[in-house]
Amino acid sequence: MGSYILADGWVVTMNPAREVLEEASILIEGDRISAIGTRGQLVASHPEAEVLDCRNAIIIPGMVNTHTHLFQTLLKGLGDDMVLKKWFTCMTGPSAVELTEEDVSAAAMHGCVESLRSGVTSLVDFMYAHPRPGLTAKVVEAFEITGIRGYVCRGFLTTGAEHGIPSELIETPEAALADARRLIKFYNRPDARVKVGIAPSMIWALDEKVLRGTRELANETGALITTHIAETDFEIAQSQLRFQSTDTEFLSDIGFLGPDVLAVHCVQCASRDIRALKHHDVRVSHNPCSNMYLASGVAPIPEMLAAGITVGLGSDGPASSNNHSLFQAMKMAALLQKGVHRDPTIMTAEKVLEMATIDGARAIGLDHLIGSIEVGKKADIAIVGTDHPAMTPVHHPVSSLVYSALGHEVTDVFIDGEPVLRNGKLTRVNEREVLLRSQQAANSLAERAGSDRFKRRPWRASSF
């Protein structure tokens, strides 16, 4: 590995003091940040280091996307204007039934490339569709090829045929957990950049046996758990019908919840549910774009933050948010709460940037390694150019990042000290080939699944 000096940029450190440094420079040696100072100091002490001029740039920690479904990259734009249950049973589920290894590989490669281009250096993928064996490995492979960090979580559905879950996607608890155990044993080395987690999907498609088994497996292996919680009214109604409690309360009662659980969405969490999440130190993934797209509601994020719950940001799968941009998620996360509460201070630019970086790292248990620019931490860093019309003029770098940036201003990305995006060009893969491959896979999948009918929908100016 080489050494690099990122020179004379605006550095938004996200360190405990939340320092924003002007005309500061960062030394990267190997996979770590080894010094922060001036260009002169670092060049004098490390003349061999390659210097990147960052005078027209903002340097931030690589962002952490705490929730996506990479296979859905092939489904962008097919599920518009549907609530979640219809969206899943009419389009996403039938499409998932047809997934092949080639589809999953093409989708995951595209999703990783898209993420890197927008400054995301860590992903949590929630891979719940297993109509045939070997699909999780294709997602891990995409992480390894592109250089991105994160968790590929082996998901599953074990019931729900009565609600429209395709039978091809329903697994037995024994089979799902056995495969998860196999993957964890194979991939989860202590120093691995990519690890496997466990992802029971949603309460209306799971049974108690597999939830208890998930907890036992996590206790045995130390693997991350992630699951959808309280996403919709339908989910809460089904939990009340089956367990006489909300899904959050039920998971608390059976000993499922803990600090190793990343709870996704939590839109319909009441105050008592929030108390349960806090009691068990559960971490939350907030996905504002997806929640609005599917008309699921507005998550009570200010109440969660007031309770002291760690909240990260997620894009959700591109079938329900249509891209992997955390820049878009940051802006929506801030503006949504301001509008709903009619309080311009309730969610600040600074807070949502924390959610996209250090709080996201904390949500997946990696804040000791990533999420801030501090000496000794991993060199997972994004450089955001300011010489774009949308970004300039810059008065306050955090405001510019959250409210002005469109996401394509990222010029360079380092992961483990390696430049995986350099001067706007990916270094590990041919981007054009990745995009062409995903378009071909998307066309083929939509045709096989019959979801290509949504390409030819009539013009819908309004519902009135």
Salt bridges, closest charged atoms under 4 A:
ASP8 OD2 - ARG39 NE 2.76
GLU29 OE2 - HIS46 NE2 3.29
ASP31 OD1 - ARG32 NE 3.52
ASP31 OD2 - LYS378 NZ 2.80
GLU50 OE2 - ARG422 NH2 2.49
ASP53 OD1 - ARG39 NH2 3.66
ASP53 OD2 - ARG55 NH2 2.38
ASP80 OD2 - ARG457 NH2 2.73
ASP81 OD2 - ARG460 NH2 2.94
GLU102 OE2 - ARG437 NE 2.88
ASP103 OD2 - ARG448 NH2 2.54
GLU114 OE1 - LYS76 NZ 2.99
GLU114 OE1 - HIS110 NE2 3.90
GLU114 OE1 - HIS324 ND1 3.47
GLU141 OE1 - LYS138 NZ 3.65
GLU162 OE2 - HIS163 NE2 3.76
GLU171 OE2 - ARG154 NH1 2.71
GLU174 OE2 - LYS209 NZ 2.26
ASP179 OD2 - ARG154 NE 2.96
ASP179 OD1 - ARG182 NH2 2.65
ASP191 OD1 - ARG189 NE 3.89
GLU208 OE2 - ARG212 NE 2.82
GLU220 OE1 - ARG181 NH2 3.12
GLU231 OE2 - HIS265 NE2 3.29
GLU249 OE2 - ARG272 NE 2.80
ASP260 OD1 - ARG215 NH2 2.81
ASP281 OD2 - ARG283 NH2 3.02
ASP316 OD1 - HIS67 NE2 3.19
ASP316 OD1 - HIS69 NE2 3.43
ASP316 OD2 - HIS265 NE2 3.46
GLU350 OE2 - HIS396 NE2 3.95
GLU354 OE2 - ARG18 NE 2.84
GLU354 OE1 - LYS351 NZ 2.80
ASP359 OD2 - LYS351 NZ 2.93
ASP359 OD1 - ARG362 NH1 2.79
ASP367 OD2 - ARG362 NE 3.79
GLU374 OE2 - LYS377 NZ 3.64
ASP380 OD2 - ARG149 NE 2.78
ASP412 OD2 - ARG422 NE 3.62
ASP416 OD1 - ARG149 NH2 2.74
ASP416 OD1 - LYS378 NZ 3.09
GLU418 OE2 - ARG428 NE 2.85
GLU431 OE2 - ARG117 NE 2.79
